[in-house]
Amino acid sequence: MGLNRKAILQAALNEIDTKGLSVFSLRGLARSLGVNASVIVWHIGNRDTVLAEVIRLVLEDSVPPRQPGQAWQDWLRSLFTRFRDAVRQHPNTAPLIGADTVSNLRPDFALVEAILSVLVEAGVPEERLCETYNAVQAALVGFVTQELARMPTEDLPSWQSVIQANLAEADAARYPHLVRLLPRLMNRAFILRWQNGAAAPMGSSFEVFVDCIIMGLEASLPAS
């Protein structure tokens, strides 16, 4: 098969999956494809453009179809779940989702339209649509990117051992709730973990998070 845009982007995603985002370069991608980097630039563009297109590839199926009679709450829950599932398949791309502005190079109009349509149906007043959309978008991105936050690339075992040792030394007099609940929190709570969600998924926390977002949205709607 000849080299084309789709093949280059899939190869770029494979490089990020296997080697990590920090070492990804057009030269390295070109070597893996057996071409000059200028070929990639010609087909797609510079490194930022390639990364933006990789994100589009990762998220291309994240917007769920609307089922007949489906409640807006159920559709929104499905969107959150599919978005998380898509990024979890390629956790090394998580830092690019939302945090890096190159991901907005080609805005996903289908995602924006789908969220706005659901918010209108839910009854969000037009004067609050922008702010409510922003809240949903921030929630959609925020949990997943924090769950899959990048781990150190140098001497990871030592880094993990230090975290566990620090948790074991927490002062019960100063942090009584933390120490009492530590068996439930260790490696399952943000800040108190030594693995990210690729190795230690936070599925139950994600479900509670989505519940809170939907209930908060419901509570913010004008009384009918």
N, C-alpha and C positions, 0 to 999 in steps of 0.2 A: 504494500500500500504506500502511495506517495505521501510525502509530508504535507499536512494541511493544518488549519487552525485547530480543529478538534483534537488531532493527534498531539500537537504541541502542548495544548492545555492539559490533556490527560497525562502526558509525560511530566509536566510541571507539577501537577498534583501528586503524582507518584514520587517525585523527588522530595517534595515537602513531607509527604507521609513517611518516607523511609529515612530521610536525613535531617529533617527539621527545618524550620523557617529561617533560623539565624544564619545558616550556611547556604541558603538557596541563592543562586546567581544565574544570570543568563549564560555565562560561560560554562558553568557546570551543566546546565540543562542542554546547551549546545553539544557538549562532549558526549552526553548520554545519548543524544540523537544522531551523533556523527555528522554534525553540520557546523558551519560558522555561526557565531552569535548574531551576525547581521541578518541571517535568514529568519531568525525568530523575530527580530525587530521589524523586518519587512512584513511578515505575516500578521503580527499582533501589535508590537510596539515595545516600549522600554520595560524595565523590571516592574515599575508600578502598574503599568497597564496589564502585564501578564498576571500579577497578583490579583488585581481587580477582577479579571476574567476568571481566574481560578475560583474566587469566591462565588461568582455567579454559577459556576459549574457545581460547586458543592451544594448550593442552596436552590438549584433549579427546580426541584420537586417538593420544596418545603411548604408551598401554599396549598392547603387542601381544597379539593372541590367542595362546593356547597351542596349538601344533600337536600332534597325536597323536604320542607317542613322542619329542617334542622334549626334548633334554637341557637341564637347568636352565641350564647355561653358555650355550647358544645363545639361550635366551629372554632371559637377562640382557643378553647382547650386543645383542640386538634392541631391548630397552628403552632402553639407552644411546643407540643409534643413532637411534631414533625420537624420543627426547626432544631430542637435539641438533638433528635435522632440523626439529622443530617450532619450536624457539626461533630457529633460523637464518632461518626464514621471516619472523620478526618481531623482528629483533635489538634494536630499541629497547626491547623489553619485558624484556630480560635482567636489568636491575637489580632487577626486581620478583620474579624467580624465586628464592625462598628467602631472599634478603637482606632483603626487606621482609616484615614479619610479617603485613601485611594479606593476603598470599597464602594464609594459613591460615584466613581467615574461614570458608570452607566447605571443610573438609578433603576431599581426594580419596580417599575410602575405597577405591575400586576399585584405585588405585595401591598403597595401603598393603597391602591384602589380597593383591594379586598378588605383591608383593615378599616378604611374609611366607610365602606358600604355597611360593614357590620356595626360600626359605631353609630351611623345614622339610623339604622334599623333599631338599635338598642334604645334610641331616644336621646342621645347626647345632643345638647343644644348646639346649633351651628357656631355660635360665638365661642364655644369651648372645644370645638372639634380638633383644632390644631394642638392645643395643650393635651387633650386626652389621647390623641394619636401619638404624640411624643412620649407620653407615659407608657403606653402599650409597647411602643417600639423599644424604649429603654429597658423595659422589663423583659421583653423577648430576647434581647441581646445580653443583658447584664448577668443573669444567673448562669447562663451557659458559658460565657467567657470567663467568669470567675471559677466555675466548676472545673474548667479545663485549662486553668492558668498554667503557664509554662513552668516546668520543673528545671532545676539547675542542670547544666550539661557537664559540669566538672565535679567529680567526686560526689555523686549523688548519695551513695550509702552513708558517707560521713555526715552530710547535710541532714539526712533523715535521722541519724542517730542523735545528733545535737538537738533536734526538735523534740524527740521523745524524751531525752534527758531533761530538757527544760520543763516539759510538762510534768515529769515525775517530781520535780523540785518545787512545784507551785506551793506557796504558803497558804495553808488552810485558814489561818487567822485573818489574812488580808483578803483572800478570795474564796470565801466559804462555799458559795454556790458553784463556782468553777470546780473546786476540788471534789465536792460531793457528786457532781454530775459528770466528772471527767471520764468514768468508764463508758458513759453513753456518748460522749462528745469526741473522744480521741479518734482522729483520722476520719471522722464523719462530719465535723463542723468546720466551717471556714475559720481560718487563722490557726486552728488546733489540729491541723493534719499535715502529714508528711508525704502524701501521695495526692495526685490530682484525680479528677473524675474519670480519666481514661483507665486508671487502675482501680480506683475505689469510687464507683458511681454513687451519685447522691440522689437516686431516684425518688425516695420517699420525701426528701426535703423539697425536691422539685415539685412534687404533687401538692404539698402544702403551700408552696410559693404560688403556684398557679391558682389554687383556691383563693388565696388572699387577694390576688390581682383581680379576679373575677368578682369576688364579693365586694371589694373596694369600688370597682366600677359600677356595680349594681347600686351601692349605697350613694354614689355620687349623682345618680340620675334624678331629674326633677320628679317630684311626686305626681303621679298620674291622676 
